[in-house]
Amino acid sequence: MKPGDPQAVRELFEAIAPRYDQLNDLLSFGLHRLWKRQAVLWLRPRPGQRLIDLCCGTGDLALVLATKVRPGGQVIGLDAANAPLQVAAARGARQPWLPLQWHQGDALATGLPPQSFDGAVMAYGLRNLADPAEGFRELRRLLRPGGRAALLDFNRPDPSSPTGAMAAAFQRLYLRRLVVPTARLFDLPEQYAYLEASLERFPRGGEQENLAHEAGFAWARHRPLAGGLMGLLALVA
């Protein structure tokens, strides 16, 4: 599977959608919920706000945000793959009072009006975009001035520093000895072997900050999480 290939990425998430949440819990030991909570804390969602969850997957972040923008707010979850959206819609249907909408679309070209959102999140989506720079430009276009965004993804440690080399070695061990063998139990080894290949082309934290500034963001700060295994990019439009 070629990293960044839109069709391949879409097919990957169509395949793993039914087991995606279970695998996330297993592979992160449930810690992905803590990391996502940190993204929400940065976003500071408030009643009445309009927020978007790009590459929303099965909708766990969108559901959390929707509880916080009531009354008067709205959350849109957007994803390129249909199967995860079906899971998300079923989860949302169990809480019909939440102000949620689900859209199938491309995070590089959403077709949504400019400056129509107060905030945005993207969890494990930036790494899969065909053009991360274009992803930043589209995200900036969607946000109102002063709007916040939080992008959570794997971190790509810099092996030129001692701490970065240790983090990179641990990450390789984690991917090869835990992620792929666990995915094999679910008959999904090829889909999760793709993770390591996708990291080879993924911008490091400082590069992400530069891309955000070039796209027009007023402030950008990347922070490693989980000993450098993950990273959170906080943005202000």
N, C-alpha and C positions, 0 to 999 in steps of 0.2 A: 504494500500500500504506500503510495507516494504522499508524504506529508504536504498538507496544504491543498490537495486536490479536492475541490468542492464536492464532486460526485462521490468520491471515495469516503470522504468524511461523513457525508449524508448517509451513505449505505452502512457505514460503521455504526452510527447511532440508531439507524433503523433496526439493526441486528441486536444491539445490546439493550435496547429500551426496556424490555420486560424485566431484566435483571440488574439494571443500572443502579438503582438505589441500594439493593442488597449488596452488590459488589463494592459500592462506595463505602458502605459501613464496614465491610470486611477488610478492604484494602487499606483504609485509613484508621482502623480500630475505632471508628466513630468520630475521629477528630475533625473530619471535614465539616461537621456541624459547628464546631468551635471556630474554625477558620472563617466560615461563612458568617457567623455571628460578628466577627470582627469587621467584616465588610459592611454589614448592616450598621454597626456602631459608627463607622466612618460616614456613612451616607446620612445618618440622622433623619430618617423618614418621619414626617409629621402629618397630622390630619389635613386633608385638603390637597395634598401634593399629588402630582402626576408623575409616576415613575415607570421605567422600562427595565426589564430583565432580558438582556440580549443573550442569545445562545442559551435559552432558559432550560433546555432539557426537559426533565420531568417535573419542573415547576416548584421545587422546594423553596428556593429563595423568593420567587414571586408570591408564593402563599404567605410567607412570613411578612413580606413588605405590605401585602394587602391588608393584613390585620392592623397595620400601623398608620395607614393613610385614611382610615375611616374616622369621621364621616366626611364625605365630599371629595375624596380622592379617587385615584384610579391607578391600577397597575396593569401594564401590558407585558405579556410574556411572548417572546419571539424566538423561533427556532427554524432552522432550515429543514429539519427532518420531521416527518409526520408522526411516526410511532411514538417518540417521546411526548409530543404535544397531546396525543390521545391519552397517554397516562396522566399528563398534567391536567387535562380537562376533566378526567374522571375524578381526580383528587379535588379539584376545585368544585365540582358538582356536589361533593359531600358537605361543602360550606357555601351554599348559594348566596349567603349574605355578603360575601367578600366581593369587592369591586375589581373583578378580574376579567381580562380579555386575552385570548390566545390567538396569535397570528403566525402563520407559516411564512417565512421570508428570509432574505439574505441580510446578515448583519452588515455587509459592505454596501448594501443599497436597499434600505428598509422601505423606501417610498413614503415614509411618514413625514409630516410637515416639519420644517425647521423650527428650532427653539420651542418645541412643544412639550419638553419634559423638565421637571425640576431636579431629577436625579436618575442615575442608571447603575446597574450592576452587570457584570459579566463574569461568570465562574467557569473556568476551564474551557473558555471559548476562544480567547485571543490566539492561543497557540495553534488552533486549527484553521484560522483564517488564511485564505490564499495570499492576502496582502495585509499584514498587520498595520502598516502605515495608513492604508485606506480605511481600515477599521477605526483607527483613531480619528480620522477626518470625519467619518460618518457619525461617530459618537459625539464629537464636538458640535456637529451641525444640529444634532437632535436636542442638545442641552441649551437651556436658557443661560444667559450670563450669570455667573455665580453658582450654577448648578454643580452638584457633586457627582462623582462616579467612583466606583470601587471595582477593580479588576483583580480577581483571584485566579491564580494558576500555579503550575509547577514553577519553581525557580530554576534558573540555569546558572549554577555556581561558576565562578571564575577560577579555573584550576591553577592560575599563576600565583595565587596567594595560598599560604599554608591552610588557612581555614576553608578557603574555597575548594582546594584540592581534597580535603577531608570530606566536605559536603558532597562534592561530585562523586567521590568513591562510594560514599554511603548511598547516594541516590542510585548509582548503577547496581549496587547490591540489592537495594530495595526493589528495583524494577525487575531484575533478572531472577532473584531468588524468592520473591514474595508475590509480586503482581502477576507475572506470566504464569507461574505454577498454579496460583489460585484461579486465574482466568481459565486455565486448562480444565479445571474441575467443572466449569460451566460451559465447556466446549467453545471457548472464545479466546484461545491463545494468540491467534494472529491479530485480532483486534487490539489486544492489550500490549503485544510486542511492539505495536506502532508507537506507543508512548515514547520510547527511547529515541526512535528515529525523529519524531516530531520535535524533540528537545534540541536536536542538533542545529536546527534552523531558527530556533526561537530567540528573539532578542533578549539579552541580559537586562537586569534591572535598570542600569544606567542608560542603556539604549532605549528602553521603553520610555523613560523620562524624556529623552531627547525627541523621540517620535511624537510624544504628547505635546511638547512645546511647539514643535514644527506644525502640528495640526491646529494650534491656536489655543491650547489650554494655558491658563494663567499660572497654574501651580501643579507640580507633579512630584510625587515622592514614592519610591519603591522601597518596601520593607520586607526583608526575608522573614519567613515563619518556619516553625518546626525545624530549627537548626539549619536552615538554608534549603530544605527540601521543597518548600512552597514559597510563594511570594505574593504580596498584596500591593497593588499599585493604586494609590489614592490620588484623585484628580479634582481640580476646581476649574470650571470653564471660565 
